Amino acid sequence: MIQATSRRPGSRTNREPPCLANNPASRQQIINHPSSIVNATGFTLIELLVVIAIVALLMAILMPALQRVRKQARGIACQSNLHQWALIGAMYTEDSGGHFPREVLTWPDLCRTYHKEPHISLCPTATKLRSEGGQSPFAAWGTTTADVASYGLNQWVLNAPGNFVVGGREPARLWRTPNVNGAGAVPLFGDCFISGATPRDIDQPPDYDGQAAEWLVSGDINEMRRFCMNRHDGRMNALFLDWSVRAVGLKELWTLKWHRQFNTAGPWTQAGGARPEDWPPWMQRLKDY
């Protein structure tokens, strides 16, 4: 039978060096020394690197989703601006006997008359002036911060005199009032490279995103290009004559009723025989209409 033996605190079976067994002060000094303290809850270098790698992986996974959320938020803010313009247009036409302005340049001034917040003239994706380094299509038009904007008017919407003919805007094509059949298919206002345009059903699509910038130099008559800009993931935002606001696919622009005689089954629509390969390369992947 093995008998238990007693161990005295100062005996060598406690595995203390002789110098510490008889010297409590030395023992306490060594215990309190920083190099003798072992932190059982600390990280090793390997564990730290693993945590950093996991965080980096999660960020790589989440960043595209965060970017999509930011784009969606800007698109919603843009549509909110256009809803404000819908109120402005409704108030103006109500005060004007149900008719639109008689002059093209009158429309931008409505913001100052009926609304005091200049930010509604700017799409959140296009707030920087080109003169300040902005790049089309994500740039605002204007020469100073006082007249900066990134929306434009469908200039077929005009209550002009009966003999008015400027830039091909014959009187028979004009929309003079919002009180028309099919108003929900008639664009009034929306994302635009410049203050406005008079699109035609035969207008050529832009060869690259933002080609409308060349208009200032070459006088390009394909004015649909001024609205055909990829600001919102293959779409632009537009306000219609029935005061509704929605996103419009870039190819869908050719199916809208821009003026009274606009052919909504023209050469750049599926009904008109357009195929995906007929479009410029940057637009071929976009939805067809």
C-alpha positions in Angstrom: 0.0 0.0 0.0 1.3 3.4 -1.0 1.0 5.9 1.8 0.5 9.6 1.2 3.4 11.7 2.4 3.0 15.2 3.6 4.7 18.1 1.9 5.9 21.1 3.7 5.5 24.5 2.0 9.2 25.1 2.0 10.2 21.6 0.7 11.7 21.0 -2.7 8.7 19.1 -3.8 7.1 22.5 -4.4 9.7 22.9 -7.2 10.8 26.3 -6.0 14.4 27.2 -6.3 16.1 27.2 -2.9 16.7 30.9 -3.2 13.0 31.6 -3.3 11.9 29.1 -0.8 13.5 31.0 2.0 13.1 34.5 0.5 9.4 35.6 0.1 10.4 39.1 -1.0 12.4 37.8 -4.0 9.5 35.6 -5.0 7.1 38.5 -5.0 9.5 40.7 -7.0 9.8 38.1 -9.7 6.1 37.5 -9.9 5.4 41.2 -10.3 8.0 41.6 -13.1 6.2 42.2 -16.5 8.2 39.5 -18.3 7.0 36.9 -15.8 3.3 37.6 -16.5 1.5 35.4 -19.0 -1.7 36.8 -20.4 -3.9 33.7 -21.0 -6.5 35.7 -22.9 -4.2 37.4 -25.4 -3.9 36.8 -29.2 -1.0 35.1 -30.8 0.4 36.5 -34.0 -1.2 33.7 -36.1 -4.6 34.3 -34.5 -4.3 38.0 -35.2 -3.5 37.4 -38.9 -6.4 35.0 -39.2 -8.8 37.6 -37.8 -7.4 40.3 -40.2 -7.8 37.9 -43.2 -11.4 37.1 -42.2 -12.3 40.8 -41.9 -10.7 41.5 -45.3 -12.7 38.7 -46.9 -15.9 40.0 -45.4 -15.2 43.5 -46.7 -14.5 42.1 -50.2 -17.8 40.3 -50.1 -19.8 43.2 -48.7 -18.4 46.1 -50.7 -20.3 45.3 -54.0 -23.5 45.1 -52.0 -22.8 48.4 -50.3 -22.0 50.0 -53.7 -25.4 48.7 -55.0 -27.2 50.2 -52.0 -25.5 53.5 -52.5 -26.5 53.6 -56.1 -30.1 52.7 -55.2 -30.2 55.4 -52.6 -29.0 58.0 -55.2 -31.6 56.8 -57.7 -34.4 57.2 -55.0 -33.1 60.7 -54.1 -33.1 61.6 -57.9 -36.7 60.4 -58.2 -37.6 62.4 -55.1 -36.3 65.5 -56.8 -38.4 64.8 -59.9 -41.5 64.4 -57.6 -40.8 68.0 -56.5 -40.7 69.1 -60.1 -44.0 67.4 -60.6 -45.5 69.6 -58.0 -43.9 72.6 -59.6 -45.3 71.7 -63.0 -48.8 71.0 -61.6 -48.9 74.3 -59.8 -47.6 76.2 -62.9 -50.1 74.7 -65.3 -53.0 75.2 -62.8 -52.0 78.9 -62.6 -51.7 79.1 -66.4 -55.0 77.8 -67.5 -53.8 74.2 -67.9 -51.0 75.1 -70.3 -47.2 74.9 -70.4 -44.9 78.0 -70.8 -44.8 79.8 -74.1 -41.0 79.9 -74.2 -38.4 77.2 -73.7 -36.2 79.3 -71.4 -39.1 80.0 -69.0 -39.2 76.4 -67.6 -35.9 76.4 -65.6 -37.0 79.6 -63.9 -40.1 77.8 -62.4 -37.8 76.5 -59.6 -37.2 80.0 -58.4 -40.9 80.9 -58.6 -42.5 77.8 -57.0 -39.6 76.2 -55.1 -36.7 77.7 -53.1 -34.5 74.7 -52.8 -31.9 74.7 -55.6 -30.7 71.1 -54.8 -33.8 69.7 -56.6 -32.2 70.7 -59.9 -29.3 68.2 -59.4 -29.4 64.5 -59.7 -27.4 63.1 -56.8 -25.1 61.2 -59.2 -24.2 64.5 -61.1 -23.5 67.4 -58.9 -20.1 68.6 -60.0 -19.8 71.2 -62.8 -17.8 70.1 -65.9 -15.7 73.2 -65.4 -14.7 71.9 -62.0 -13.6 68.5 -63.3 -16.8 66.7 -63.7 -17.1 64.0 -66.4 -20.1 63.3 -68.6 -22.5 61.7 -67.9 -21.9 62.1 -64.2 -21.6 65.9 -64.4 -23.9 68.8 -64.1 -24.4 71.5 -66.8 -24.3 75.2 -66.2 -21.5 77.8 -65.9 -21.7 78.8 -62.3 -23.1 77.3 -59.1 -26.1 79.6 -59.4 -27.4 78.0 -62.5 -26.0 74.4 -62.1 -28.4 71.6 -62.9 -28.4 68.0 -64.2 -31.9 67.7 -65.5 -33.3 68.8 -68.8 -36.7 69.4 -70.4 -38.4 67.7 -73.3 -38.6 70.8 -75.5 -41.5 69.4 -77.5 -43.5 70.4 -74.4 -44.2 74.0 -75.2 -47.3 76.2 -75.6 -45.8 78.3 -78.4 -47.7 80.5 -80.9 -49.3 78.7 -83.8 -46.5 79.9 -86.3 -43.7 78.9 -84.1 -41.0 76.9 -85.9 -37.5 76.8 -84.3 -35.2 73.8 -84.4 -37.7 71.6 -86.2 -40.4 72.2 -83.5 -43.4 72.5 -85.7 -46.6 73.5 -84.0 -48.4 70.2 -84.8 -45.8 68.3 -82.8 -46.0 70.3 -79.6 -47.5 69.2 -76.3 -49.2 72.4 -75.0 -51.0 70.9 -72.0 -50.7 67.9 -69.7 -54.3 67.1 -70.2 -53.8 64.7 -73.1 -54.5 61.0 -73.7 -51.5 58.8 -72.9 -49.9 61.5 -70.8 -48.1 58.7 -68.8 -46.0 57.9 -71.9 -44.9 61.5 -72.7 -41.6 62.6 -71.0 -41.5 66.1 -69.5 -38.3 66.3 -67.6 -35.5 64.1 -66.5 -31.8 63.2 -66.4 -30.1 65.2 -69.2 -26.7 66.3 -70.4 -27.9 69.9 -70.9 -31.0 72.0 -70.3 -33.1 70.1 -72.8 -33.6 68.5 -76.2 -36.0 67.7 -79.0 -35.6 64.0 -79.6 -36.7 62.3 -82.8 -37.5 58.7 -83.5 -34.7 58.5 -86.1 -32.0 59.8 -83.7 -28.9 57.7 -83.5 -27.9 56.3 -80.1 -24.6 57.5 -78.6 -21.5 55.6 -79.7 -20.3 55.7 -76.1 -21.7 56.7 -72.7 -21.6 60.5 -72.6 -21.1 61.2 -76.3 -23.6 64.1 -75.9 -20.7 66.2 -74.8 -19.6 66.4 -78.4 -22.8 68.3 -79.2 -21.2 71.5 -77.8 -18.5 71.2 -80.5 -20.0 69.4 -83.5 -23.7 70.5 -83.3 -24.9 66.9 -83.4 -28.6 66.8 -84.2 -29.1 63.4 -82.6 -30.6 65.0 -79.5 -31.9 61.8 -77.9 -28.2 61.3 -76.9 -28.6 64.1 -74.3 -31.1 62.0 -72.4 -29.4 58.6 -73.1 -26.9 58.5 -70.3 -26.2 55.6 -67.9 -26.6 57.4 -64.6 -28.8 54.8 -62.9 -27.6 51.3 -63.8 -28.8 51.2 -67.4 -31.6 53.7 -66.8 -32.4 57.4 -66.5 -35.1 58.9 -64.3 -38.0 60.9 -65.9 -41.1 62.9 -65.0 -44.1 62.4 -67.3 -47.0 64.5 -68.3 -49.3 62.7 -65.8 -46.9 63.9 -63.1 -45.7 60.3 -62.5 -41.9 59.6 -62.0 -40.1 56.4 -62.9 -36.9 54.9 -64.2 -36.7 54.5 -67.9 -34.4 52.0 -69.7 -32.0 53.7 -72.1 -33.3 51.7 -75.1 -36.8 52.4 -73.9 -36.3 56.1 -74.6 -37.1 55.4 -78.3 -40.5 53.9 -77.4 -41.8 57.0 -75.6 -44.1 59.7 -77.1 -41.7 62.6 -77.1 -43.9 64.7 -79.5 -47.3 64.2 -81.0 -46.0 62.6 -84.2 -43.2 60.6 -82.7 -43.1 57.0 -84.1 -42.9 54.7 -81.0 -42.2 51.8 -83.3 -39.3 53.4 -85.0 -36.0 51.9 -86.3 -34.5 51.7 -82.8 -37.3 49.6 -81.2 -38.0 45.9 -81.3 -41.3 46.6 -83.1 -39.2 48.4 -85.7 -36.8 45.5 -86.2 -33.9 46.6 -84.0 -31.7 43.8 -82.8 -29.3 43.8 -79.8 -26.3 43.8 -82.2 -27.5 46.9 -83.9 -26.8 49.0 -80.9 -23.4 50.4 -79.9 -21.3 47.9 -77.9 -21.8 49.7 -74.6 -25.6 49.4 -75.0 -25.9 45.9 -76.3 -26.2 44.3 -72.9 -29.1 46.6 -71.9 -32.7 45.5 -71.9 -34.5 45.7 -75.3 -37.8 47.4 -75.8 
